[in-house]
Amino acid sequence: MFSSRSAKSSSEPARILLVRPKYSTGLTRFGSSGFISTEPLELEYLAAVVTESGHQYHIWDGQVDGSFARACRTFQPDLVAITGYYPARDQMLIYAHTVRQLRPEAVVLIGGVHAELNLADFQRPEVDLIVHSGGVFTFQNILAKKRINKQRDWPELAGISWQDDQGRWQENPKADFNPTALPRPDRSYFHSHKKRFSWLYHGPTALVKTGFGCPYTCSFCYCRLLNNGIYQAREVEDVVAEIGTINCSVIWLIDDTFLLDIQRLQRFAAELMRQEIKRKFIIYGRADFVSEHPDILPLLREMGVIEVIVGLEAIDDRGLQEFNKQVSAEQNRHCVSLLRQHNIGCVGLFIMDQQATATDFSRLDRWIKEVELTTYTISVFSPFPGTEEYPALADQLLTTNCRKWDLLHLVLPPLYLSRLGFMGRIWWLHGKLLWRNHKLRWHLLTAALKFWKQS
């Protein structure tokens, strides 16, 4: 039986605290009533593994729950698993320190997409284990250990970095990841807090992941480096069966791009029909796929796709080439037009880098108006640690505060605008979004009022 560093009865299940940090961005500014608030799917996968292993778990989601310290005192965990993105890195370490103070015998495990490529950030005295590959399966293997002892001797377990008895950090080989063997997420937490998780104005929204990694090579993208740089997809039948178990009418398929394979899309639609499952879907897709396969759009609409989130990034070929998008400006324009013609919403994602001029912002504003794009975000280019671009730009960084990497803050100096001029234009275009999209405007107003009443 799994145990903590201190002695524990072999018949007593371990108590495992699963943690998603609390951090705020422009998209979650009004708490769980904000633009976007997502269920902790990564923790729900871990929860399923904990249950299968015969142990007990408690999910603490910083976006929903109260005091983390109180959760530690109340639950008395034997192991604390903390996962998060780069903007939450410092908060994750604060949680690890809190655990070490309140529950010194507990094992502290760090995982998630930032840890996968940036082990050194978490190789601290307050951390015991870091999962760098294998994800759920590495966690499963950790729980399968007979005992986590004071020596913390883990040389045989792939997928982790660990601190030995002398305080030296060791890094074990990469672990395999097999998406076809994934457990079904334990969505008890989601169903208990469903009203807290939403996508814009669509109400409660559940997350489903059908593929891992990305086969494309966009220069700015961190996600393409995950999963050892390999794209792997789940079986369609298993994905649809999972969707059928979720008591939620809106499903957000969070693959980096769901629109990859025509035959897989056709099987997906056919399986939904066979199992008589009707849901509304939000998906990610590329402009070139939509532009080159207009015949698939009626099928997408029929199977319930209500919005496609498209990484448009730039509006001219030069900008697209700099991002290595392998998409043309004409394909971007055609994509937006096709989705509108088929009554499928398009959420355009743009990036403004430090070379942007006042003219570039004006041209983007005109382009958005011309193509009648009513939902979009404009991200501030931010090189993430672990990407090839980061070391080349590290000496130009304006800050090392990881919380600024929310894509809504300047982390590099603009070359042709003042900082205020650059960010003012970002926020001006986001303000015009509320004018262009009355549904979003009304949603923001009601969310702000709700937040004010709860404060």
Steps between C-alpha positions, in 0.01 A plus 500: 500500500618851415616700797654835577846550648362432844378159604145420388282195541516277193121466506438873498462674161721797427348847493594688185437870449473607135570869445441753222636845589304818529613770262323776316511607136286734295284202407425409863488849646153449646579166661291205385259746334769629264543455126645152531523269801595140433454182696823348642509213250864420577409439864196293405725260311722470807191454719398199290845346552485562875164325527614206286802465729281471808590836654308815590522835325388855548509759220591855595444740210626850568246645258213362709605397849602695810818492705770257386651487848161408644466219245840363609410513867159343447589226252841411651646371170773241465579620148429837338502516118520855362460577131496825307615722216793741496307802636421290809858380558572718804161423650569128461823540697316696769257209534792257524652712777164512680474121489852465637407724794160352579555139400878438498461124464296532179658440160482800266467422130509760221369441148337676209604657173754746642673235708522273196758724331634702794605261774753738654224742601368243748818331618467652844532360855122517554433273199555122497399388151449666162314325219663592168334244270240226497241715678219290644693177449804622692268608782343155488843340537583725794185386680586138420815529712479301819643786702645846467770494764733758647777403258271593208678248280340510154767399248283244319192714429493665157351845452615672819768718649559428868699625794726240657590470867792742456273762347636446148256500213495204263320482166367166380436406134186612319181301559266381227151643460221288353178698445301186419560374856386814681249454782165675483529830693320509833272800445342501845657839567374644171145380553502646852618840376366500143364854512849629582654382171401675179612615156401860430118523489433132428445405862641188671768342283685170542844420360594194296844430355511270197862552393833590660777707345489678166648400161560861391808715563382854573806680634330663801318189621592329827239226464666341197799412721291305751450123499860463379403693186272218383135526397281212623122461477247299699261255341187676375265243657654553843478879471133493402418252774661737752298793365185296551572477874537875550193679630566822314360634173815688390828315443829675429735267311834638616736330255751753364324442170203266460473552124777274374358191333186494283440129555532537877250787495257288300538210745449739790175633352380150414575375851310790657202406285533128574508561876222761466708766674414863442727772631624842402872504423771764512816392318841626389580499129743643247403746228664294225295192593172692495593679178607181322209284622182708476298184433558385860330806651139377461604184684660702779183703535285186500706334773457805722806722448400853600842667505844443352793669671749585225859612548497768232804668665563757223318655204782511244730238353814657645372472855374146445836394359683646800283281724556200269123450484507338154174681429435785257325829571239410239428170680444693823248727332329209322476301824313776683264542205426128469423457869263796491325362191436172683379673817796379703660752733863591445724609787810658349827491691757766407853575621667840512878487539747768601543615138136611472440857386201729533421420138498127577236551768290715267524242222393223739203709612391553139551132414284387791226737386527393135467127572229563763686315774307556822701289745877520530792542737827679441791348690823678582787293365675337797787252459449210739786327684568170326449632147784574258408869499537553873882495537538722192275765656577451869730802525221727370239399758333782688413273793560156645163498680339185359150634570553748216510209251121502467528637143341825617816671629812627328804289582712633210551869414307625195736623230279762332249599767516604861390236747187699573437550129534127432281380786250781450439377147464140623234603749332734251448210258374281783262780598370514143436126528230575756345746257511248216357211703184585691478153658847538646422854615191383686685202647779722631251740655308227681824330609633827642175563688502148639862536610423837663206355695711207623790724608 
